[in-house]
């Protein structure tokens, strides 16, 4: 009887388990979730779940009994410690050995911690796991606290918005001149910078962080010689793919576990998906790792087909969304192509109701809609078409997006 093993209890792993059953695989599936929960998704942890507007039903992909009902063996609170591709076997931390016909590595990523003095003080936290969000909510929900966020990225700015909604004082410390500039460029990054300043956030850019201050717990952050008082310090400076298991097994590693477009690694019958994978993208013809929810969801479906020996290619357009204060945003596109692209705006940036298109030689390579309604599928159609589009028509709100395609 064939045995599929999935290592990782996030969106990619949980989605792959369901997809295997949906594709007709009725033999053994074991899902090894390192955390003491059934597979869950992380976007609500810095959004609705943290704010208290959503419960665990918005976090868990499916109830725990769903897996048992479908004959999927779910092992929670248990990590894999080694994989032997030549023997087609995995060993777990309790000594259990699992033989497999195919194995999926969906081990995700871990928040980076900057090497600052004081980084290990109580009160210095990161946000990745369900318990992290619970802890943040417990500390912030009653308001009146002082939160310093190190890093002006998506996680930090979403938590900052939620913390302000609870009535806390918030400062964001960002080393670049504009927050989110690495992801969006300075023009679009400033949209979010201005948004936070308008909501009372002390946003410090081009800032030099010297150390985290405190005797027995974090009491503040020293920034350019000034002490910013803090009851809590959130470090949000990105995440590193969890490649240790793959590295020890001799798999090819480069900014994640390298795979082909079918999400096959360099070892036979070993696959990777989600945050840990760095797959070859057939559209832009380069490897492209993405840490966003949609990537994990869609790659989980593709890798299931690949594990079953079916034709499969992960060619999705990367997608991300965020909600901060009264701003809702969706972004689709290829990050490596955005850096040198020209931005064409349809709508009004000042009122934060617009669509921004990143164009390269007239071709749309990315698009971001801000409070602009349900247009993401149309934006993705423009990207996928690869057609050159007249800039004046692209920026004209009176020209339907679907009419831009020949």
Secondary structure, 3 states (H helix, E strand, C coil): CCEEEEECCCHHHHHHHHHHHHCCCCCEEEEEECCCCCCECCHHHHCHHHHCCCCHHHCECCCHHHHHHCCEEEEECCCEEEEECCCCEEEECCCCEEECCEEEECCCEEECCCCCCCCCCCCEECCCCHHHHHHHHHHHCCCCCEEEEECCCHHHHHHHHHHHHCCCEEEEECCCCCCCHHHHCHHHHHHHHHHHHHCCCEEECCCCEEEEECCCCCCEEEECCEEEECCEEEECCCEEECCHHHHHCCCCECCCEEECCCCECCCCCEEECHHHEEEEECCCCEEECCCCHHHHHHHHHHHHHHHCCCCCCCCCCCEEEEEECCEEEEEEECHHHHCCCEEEEEEECCCCEEEEEEEECCEEEEEEEECCCCCHHHHHHHHHHCCECCHHHHHCCCCCHHHHCC
